[in-house]
Amino acid sequence: MSAVTTLGITLGDPAGIGPEIVAATLAKLPDEWIRRVIVYGDRGPLERGARAMGVTLPEVMMASPGTGERAIAGAPDETTGAAQIGYLETAVADAAAGRIGAIVTAPISKTWAKRAGFAFPGHTEMLADRLGARDVVMMFAGPTMKVALATIHVPLADVPRTLTTFGVRRTIELVTESLLHDFGIAAPRIGVVGLNPHAGEGGLIGREDRDIIAPACTTCRTATVEGPLVPDAAFRMSYDAFVAMYHDQGLIPVKLVDFDESVNMTLGLPIVRTSPDHGTAYDIAGKGVARAISMQRAVELAVAVLGRR
Amino acid sequence: MSAVTTLGITLGDPAGIGPEIVAATLAKLPDEWIRRVIVYGDRGPLERGARAMGVTLPEVMMASPGTGERAIAGAPDETTGAAQIGYLETAVADAAAGRIGAIVTAPISKTWAKRAGFAFPGHTEMLADRLGARDVVMMFAGPTMKVALATIHVPLADVPRTLTTFGVRRTIELVTESLLHDFGIAAPRIGVVGLNPHAGEGGLIGREDRDIIAPACTTCRTATVEGPLVPDAAFRMSYDAFVAMYHDQGLIPVKLVDFDESVNMTLGLPIVRTSPDHGTAYDIAGKGVARAISMQRAVELAVAVLGRR
C-alpha cells in the first residue's frame, strides 16, 4: 500500500451529524477501501453515531486525540469546537507529510470554529494555506451537474469587486485540469455564468460581464469555454462543468437538481479533497435520521480520483 | 361584456418570437376568451408568425398602428424597436382608461427599447410609472413554485444597498395579497430567502440578513412568513411563494424546475399583468420553433386572475 493511496476522513464537529454520516459510510465501504482509511476523530462519538444509525462499525485505523470524547449530539460548545479543528489539523499534517493522499471532511461549525480560534472561513481556505496552494477552487460535483465557484464565502456585496479576469481565468484553468485528469473527460466544455441579470444585457445592467468575465472566457487548446452565459438560463444547458461567479449562484442549482448527492471538491491542492455539501445539522444530530449519501459519494469520488491521479 | 374582463395582448418586438408565440396562443384559445382579447400589434408580423408556426389565426380584435408592418424576423432595428414600444403604450393607455383589465406582454428587446428612447429597464417599471403604482413586485409563477423578487433589474453590485427592511416587508405584503386574492390561497406560507451565503451565518458573512431582512420576516394575521432562509437550501423547501432578494436568486431555481412553463406576473398594479418568462430570442425568430407554452400559461393565468379579482 503506497502512502498516496491512503484516505483520511475527518469526523467534523463531534456534536453534529459528522459521527453518524461517517459511521454509516464506513459501514458500507468495501473491505479493500476500509484498509486504506484513517479516521481523524474520537472513538466515543463515532460509536455513538454508529448506534444512532443502526450500523456496525468495521475495524478501521483511527487517529484519536480524545478531545471530543464527551461531545453530546446537538449540543456544540467550546470543547467540540476545538475538537473538530484538532481532527482537521492532524489530518492536514499527515497530508503535508505525505502519509495520506486524500482527505474527506465531515462538516465543521464555522461559528464554533471561529470561537476556537480558527482563522479561516472554512475547510477550503485552511487546506490551501496549510498545504501551500496559491489558488484553490471549490467545485460541487453531482450526478447531473458540476459547478465550480469563482468566489466562495464572500458577502454578496463584496462579490463584484472580488472578481478579476485573472481569477476567473485561473478558476477555468483549474476546472479544465480537473475535468481532464480527475474525471477523465477528453475535451471538456465549460460554461462560465455571468454576474448580472441577463449577463449585463450588453452593459445596460452592470459592466462586470463585459469588462471582467468576457475576457476570461477564451477557449484554449484543451477545453471549450463559453460565457458569460445569462445566469437564469445557463443551468438548463449542458456543460461538463459550470463556473459560477458566487456561492449561491452555483449552489442553488446544484442542490436543487442533485439534491443531497452532490459532493464538494477542492481543486488546486496537492492532495485530493472532498466533503459532503451540507453542514453540521445540529437540529437532527444524534437522532439517526441524517442522510449519509453525500458523505458516501464524497468518499467514492475521493477514491476514484486518487486512482486516476 | 364588462370592460374589466377584456384582456390586452401586446405583440412585443415584431422582429422577435412575439408574433409566433402570440399567434400560437391565439390559435389555442377557447372562443369565449378570444372574444375578450385585443391584440396590440401589427397584422403583418402576426400573420407571418401564424404561418411560421403552422397555425390558423382566429378572428380577433386588433389595435394596429402599422409601424411594425415591415419587420423582418430575426432582424431588429430602430423601426421594430420603436414599434414594440408603440404597441405597449397603446395598451397601457387603454388600461389607464379602463378599457382593458389585464395586459399580457410578449417580449421586447431592452437594448432596442433604449435606443428608441424607452426610459425604463423593462415592462414592469414602465407599467408602474404609467399606471401610478408606487410599489410593484415581479413574481414568477410556475407549476412547481412561485418566486417574487425584492429587487429586479439591478446590477448585482447594487443589490445589497438597494435592499431595505421596508422594501422587503412591502414585497412580502404584495405577495401575501396576491396569494390570498389572485390565487385563492387561504392561509399562505411565504419563505423569504437570505442575501448572503448561508444567510450570513450569524453575521460572519455579511450583515444584511440579520440587520435588513430578518426584521421584515414577521408573520402577520393573514400569512406565515419564514426567513431569512439559507439560499442554497431554501428552494428545496415547500412554500406557497418565495421572496428572493435579487433577480437570479429567484429566476435560476424557477427556470430550472418549471422550465418554460413559468409566467412573469406584476403585483401591485391596478390591472392584471402577466408575460412569458423569456426574451425576444432573435436567433430562432421566424423559424417556427419557438415554444409558446409560457405565453399560453401567461394568458391562462391572466384570465384566471381577472375572474377572481
Interface residues (C-beta under 8 A of the other chain):
Chain A: K110 T111 K114 P121 I152 H153 V154 P155 L156 A157 D158 V159 P160 R161 L195 N196 P197 H198 G200 E201 G202 L204 I205 G206 R207 E208 P231 D232 A233 F235 R236 Y246 H247 D248 Q249 L251 I252 P253 K255 L256 V257 F259 G279
Chain B: K110 T111 K114 P121 I152 H153 V154 P155 L156 A157 D158 V159 P160 R161 L195 N196 P197 H198 G200 E201 G202 L204 I205 G206 R207 E208 P231 D232 A233 F235 R236 Y246 H247 D248 Q249 L251 I252 P253 K255 L256 V257 F259 G279
